[in-house]
Amino acid sequence: QVQLVESGGGLVQPGGSLRLSCVASESDFDMYTVNWYRQAPGNQRELVARINNGHRPTYWDSAKGRFTISRDNAKNTVYLEMNNLKPDDTAVYYCNVYNTDWWGQGTRVTVSL
């Protein structure tokens, strides 16, 4: 089982930016497709972005045009760069290896004045 650790969350004003990181415990992390999900209070967890082992990204509606997913295989890390953040982006963000139950503990993002 791959251990995943997210970081980079915090409090940011509307219009600001954050970069989230998901670091994996295994060196063959580059083989996996990785998802970023988020869960806002009272809501179901929703898929935000995905990157496959060929670095091809896929974005869901909430992320299009504002978020960028990328990976650095040398660091066993997948990133989520988030720009022009809105209060509706407030959530706990989780990374996950596609088609597994391998999840990190999440990192909290709060967008507020």
Residue frames as qw, qx, qy, qz and C-alpha x, y, z in Angstrom:
[[0.000, 0.887, 0.461, 0.000, 0.00, 0.00, 0.00],
 [0.389, 0.419, -0.014, 0.820, 1.23, 3.46, -0.92],
 [0.285, -0.668, -0.439, 0.530, 1.22, 6.06, 1.86],
 [0.253, 0.636, 0.293, 0.668, 0.21, 9.53, 0.73],
 [0.331, -0.568, -0.363, 0.660, 0.82, 12.80, 2.56],
 [0.224, 0.782, 0.344, 0.468, -0.79, 16.05, 1.45],
 [0.385, -0.519, -0.222, 0.730, 0.40, 19.50, 2.40],
 [0.228, 0.149, 0.323, 0.907, 0.18, 23.10, 1.31],
 [0.181, -0.728, -0.597, -0.283, -3.29, 24.01, 2.47],
 [0.282, -0.214, -0.352, 0.866, -4.10, 27.09, 4.49],
 [0.128, 0.805, 0.455, -0.359, -6.07, 30.29, 4.66],
 [0.325, 0.027, 0.401, 0.856, -6.03, 32.46, 1.57],
 [0.280, 0.497, 0.214, -0.793, -8.03, 35.47, 0.43],
 [0.676, 0.585, 0.441, -0.073, -10.33, 35.27, -2.58],
 [0.489, 0.856, -0.168, -0.017, -8.28, 35.62, -5.74],
 [0.284, -0.721, 0.632, 0.021, -5.22, 34.13, -4.11],
 [0.751, 0.363, -0.538, -0.122, -3.24, 31.03, -4.94],
 [0.649, -0.499, 0.556, -0.142, -2.03, 27.88, -3.23],
 [0.582, 0.395, -0.688, -0.176, 0.01, 24.90, -4.31],
 [0.846, -0.326, 0.307, -0.289, -0.88, 21.58, -2.77],
 [0.264, 0.506, -0.819, -0.067, 1.55, 18.68, -2.68],
 [0.945, -0.148, 0.106, -0.273, 0.93, 14.95, -2.42],
 [0.116, 0.624, -0.772, 0.027, 4.04, 12.98, -1.55],
 [0.947, -0.032, -0.206, -0.245, 4.06, 9.21, -1.88],
 [0.638, -0.602, 0.479, -0.024, 6.03, 6.67, 0.09],
 [0.840, 0.052, 0.490, 0.228, 7.04, 4.55, -2.87],
 [0.181, -0.508, 0.457, 0.707, 9.54, 5.24, -5.61],
 [0.170, 0.189, 0.823, 0.508, 7.32, 3.64, -8.28],
 [0.204, 0.605, 0.469, -0.611, 4.66, 6.29, -7.70],
 [0.169, 0.450, -0.395, -0.783, 5.26, 7.39, -11.28],
 [0.006, -0.090, -0.944, -0.318, 3.44, 4.27, -12.46],
 [0.041, 0.531, 0.798, -0.280, 0.15, 5.39, -10.99],
 [0.065, -0.584, -0.364, -0.722, -2.63, 7.67, -12.07],
 [0.255, -0.265, -0.584, 0.723, -3.35, 10.09, -9.24],
 [0.123, -0.739, -0.518, -0.414, -6.48, 12.03, -8.36],
 [0.055, 0.029, -0.416, 0.907, -7.10, 15.17, -6.37],
 [0.279, -0.624, -0.695, -0.222, -10.47, 15.24, -4.64],
 [0.017, -0.231, 0.360, -0.904, -12.03, 17.76, -2.31],
 [0.340, -0.546, -0.765, -0.030, -14.77, 17.67, 0.28],
 [0.106, -0.425, 0.114, -0.892, -16.50, 20.78, 1.50],
 [0.178, 0.033, 0.751, -0.635, -18.43, 20.79, 4.77],
 [0.574, 0.332, 0.470, -0.582, -21.74, 19.02, 4.33],
 [0.647, 0.558, -0.287, -0.433, -20.91, 17.91, 0.80],
 [0.974, 0.036, 0.195, 0.106, -19.81, 14.69, -0.81],
 [0.461, -0.490, 0.483, 0.560, -16.24, 14.24, -1.89],
 [0.651, 0.730, 0.136, -0.159, -15.79, 15.41, -5.48],
 [0.771, 0.038, 0.301, 0.560, -13.12, 14.76, -8.05],
 [0.007, 0.891, -0.046, -0.451, -11.17, 17.85, -9.05],
 [0.400, 0.749, -0.483, -0.215, -8.30, 16.72, -11.27],
 [0.941, -0.100, 0.311, 0.085, -6.38, 13.65, -12.38],
 [0.226, 0.769, -0.552, -0.233, -2.97, 13.01, -13.86],
 [0.996, 0.080, -0.003, -0.045, -1.90, 9.77, -15.47],
 [0.758, -0.417, 0.291, 0.408, 1.52, 8.18, -15.61],
 [0.572, 0.379, 0.337, 0.645, 2.16, 9.98, -18.90],
 [0.183, -0.274, -0.176, 0.928, 1.63, 13.37, -17.22],
 [0.124, -0.383, -0.556, -0.727, -1.68, 13.85, -19.07],
 [0.114, 0.126, 0.565, -0.808, -4.05, 15.92, -16.95],
 [0.202, -0.518, -0.708, -0.435, -7.82, 15.81, -16.78],
 [0.038, -0.013, 0.391, -0.920, -9.87, 18.48, -15.06],
 [0.043, -0.602, -0.798, 0.005, -13.38, 18.48, -13.77],
 [0.083, 0.814, 0.361, 0.448, -15.58, 21.55, -14.00],
 [0.445, -0.880, -0.117, 0.115, -14.61, 23.11, -10.69],
 [0.632, -0.475, 0.282, 0.543, -10.93, 23.13, -11.70],
 [0.609, 0.486, 0.402, 0.481, -11.01, 24.08, -15.37],
 [0.253, 0.812, 0.098, 0.516, -9.12, 27.24, -16.15],
 [0.324, -0.857, 0.213, -0.341, -7.91, 27.82, -12.59],
 [0.745, -0.487, 0.456, -0.010, -6.16, 24.67, -11.36],
 [0.579, 0.588, -0.558, -0.092, -3.13, 22.85, -12.75],
 [0.899, -0.341, 0.274, -0.033, -2.17, 19.32, -11.82],
 [0.499, 0.685, -0.527, 0.059, 1.40, 18.19, -12.36],
 [0.929, -0.360, 0.055, 0.065, 3.87, 15.65, -11.08],
 [0.148, 0.774, -0.611, 0.081, 7.56, 15.39, -10.31],
 [0.957, -0.042, -0.276, -0.074, 8.43, 11.72, -10.43],
 [0.525, 0.376, -0.543, 0.537, 11.90, 12.30, -9.04],
 [0.138, -0.290, 0.512, -0.797, 10.23, 13.57, -5.86],
 [0.156, -0.313, -0.936, 0.033, 7.35, 11.07, -5.84],
 [0.061, 0.440, 0.406, -0.799, 5.06, 14.09, -5.73],
 [0.129, 0.578, 0.638, 0.492, 1.89, 15.26, -7.44],
 [0.088, -0.203, -0.224, 0.949, 0.96, 18.93, -7.21],
 [0.106, 0.742, 0.633, 0.193, -2.24, 20.89, -7.51],
 [0.202, -0.065, -0.023, 0.977, -1.65, 24.55, -8.31],
 [0.012, 0.730, 0.684, -0.005, -4.77, 26.55, -7.55],
 [0.192, 0.020, 0.065, 0.979, -5.22, 30.10, -8.78],
 [0.334, -0.255, -0.210, -0.883, -7.97, 32.70, -8.51],
 [0.211, -0.213, -0.918, 0.258, -9.35, 30.90, -5.50],
 [0.405, -0.432, -0.251, -0.766, -12.97, 31.45, -4.51],
 [0.464, -0.317, 0.558, -0.612, -14.83, 30.90, -1.24],
 [0.918, 0.093, 0.002, -0.384, -16.51, 27.89, -2.88],
 [0.665, 0.426, -0.595, 0.149, -13.08, 26.24, -3.11],
 [0.327, -0.513, 0.608, -0.510, -13.02, 25.94, 0.67],
 [0.956, -0.026, -0.185, -0.227, -12.67, 22.23, 1.42],
 [0.597, -0.507, 0.608, 0.133, -10.36, 19.50, 2.56],
 [0.625, 0.608, -0.408, -0.270, -8.30, 18.36, -0.41],
 [0.791, -0.277, 0.546, -0.004, -7.22, 14.73, -0.72],
 [0.371, 0.517, -0.675, -0.373, -4.99, 12.87, -3.11],
 [0.840, 0.003, 0.478, -0.257, -5.76, 9.31, -4.10],
 [0.105, -0.298, 0.834, 0.453, -4.27, 6.69, -6.33],
 [0.610, 0.173, -0.282, -0.720, -6.77, 5.93, -9.06],
 [0.827, 0.001, -0.473, -0.304, -8.80, 2.76, -8.65],
 [0.528, -0.010, -0.726, 0.441, -7.49, 2.09, -5.14],
 [0.471, -0.815, -0.318, -0.119, -8.46, 2.96, -1.60],
 [0.629, -0.142, -0.165, 0.746, -5.11, 4.64, -1.00],
 [0.029, -0.903, -0.241, -0.354, -5.82, 8.11, 0.35],
 [0.331, 0.266, -0.414, 0.805, -3.93, 10.76, 2.18],
 [0.210, -0.471, -0.675, 0.527, -5.17, 12.44, 5.34],
 [0.134, 0.850, 0.438, 0.262, -6.12, 15.62, 3.50],
 [0.346, -0.114, -0.136, 0.921, -5.07, 19.24, 3.67],
 [0.064, 0.777, 0.574, -0.250, -7.53, 22.00, 4.51],
 [0.243, 0.213, 0.268, 0.907, -8.00, 24.98, 2.23],
 [0.023, -0.753, -0.550, 0.359, -9.99, 27.97, 3.45],
 [0.263, 0.333, 0.306, 0.852, -10.73, 30.86, 1.11],
 [0.250, -0.829, -0.495, 0.071, -11.98, 33.84, 3.04],
 [0.151, 0.808, -0.094, 0.561, -11.38, 37.52, 3.69]]
